[in-house]
Amino acid sequence: MTSIDMTRKTPIPPTAHSMPVAVQVLSTLLFGAFGILAVIFAFNASTLGGIIVALVLGWRGGFAPGRWGGGPEMPSAETLMSLAPEADQRSSGNASFDAYRSDTLHRLEEEQTRFENFLGRLRAAKDKSEFDDFLDQRARRVNNLEKSSVEELEEPVRRRS
């Protein structure tokens, strides 16, 4: 879990998979033309096929190049915070609400820190218990091997007697 850096004053630069607006507009227009032609040809071939193609293209919502790059559909919290870096210092005009907001944010930050510490301790305890179980199983195997080895060594001596 990471916390949001609210002190950032410069906007985050666009990522490598973002496209210029002109390319997005052109690709949307071309996809629209393709969609209209596809629906016309589908209606010409079969009414049911035309309806299905129209529904699929309408449901899909058009061509959105930004979504194909594997990037997030929604802007990240860091991007949103970079758009209004002064939001954390801005007053709402209500002193009691501002005090409540700052107290709540401080409390949430403390809870996040405590929770991350708890998760760290929980992982360490789980790792320790798994390691202890492994050592116990290994010790049992070694003891069983030693007992069986001692019994095998004593068995020929008993036969001779």
JOKAPE-V448121 format. One record per residue. N is the residue number from 1. NEAR is the number of other ideal C-beta (glycine too) atoms within 10 Angstrom. Layout:
N,NEAR  N,NEAR
//
This chain:
1,6  2,8  3,11  4,12  5,11  6,13  7,9  8,12  9,7  10,7  11,12  12,14  13,8  14,10  15,12  16,7  17,12  18,14  19,14  20,9  21,8  22,8  23,11  24,15  25,10  26,13  27,15  28,14  29,12  30,11  31,16  32,13  33,10  34,12  35,18  36,12  37,10  38,15  39,20  40,13  41,12  42,19  43,15  44,10  45,11  46,11  47,10  48,10  49,14  50,17  51,13  52,13  53,19  54,17  55,11  56,13  57,19  58,11  59,7  60,11  61,8  62,12  63,17  64,13  65,15  66,13  67,12  68,10  69,12  70,6  71,13  72,11  73,7  74,7  75,12  76,13  77,13  78,14  79,14  80,13  81,18  82,17  83,10  84,9  85,15  86,7  87,10  88,13  89,8  90,9  91,9  92,9  93,7  94,10  95,9  96,8  97,11  98,13  99,10  100,11  101,14  102,11  103,10  104,10  105,12  106,10  107,10  108,11  109,11  110,10  111,10  112,13  113,11  114,10  115,11  116,13  117,10  118,10  119,11  120,10  121,10  122,10  123,10  124,10  125,10  126,10  127,10  128,10  129,10  130,10  131,10  132,10  133,10  134,10  135,10  136,10  137,10  138,10  139,10  140,10  141,10  142,10  143,10  144,10  145,10  146,10  147,10  148,10  149,10  150,10  151,10  152,9  153,9  154,10  155,9  156,8  157,8  158,8  159,7  160,5  161,4
//
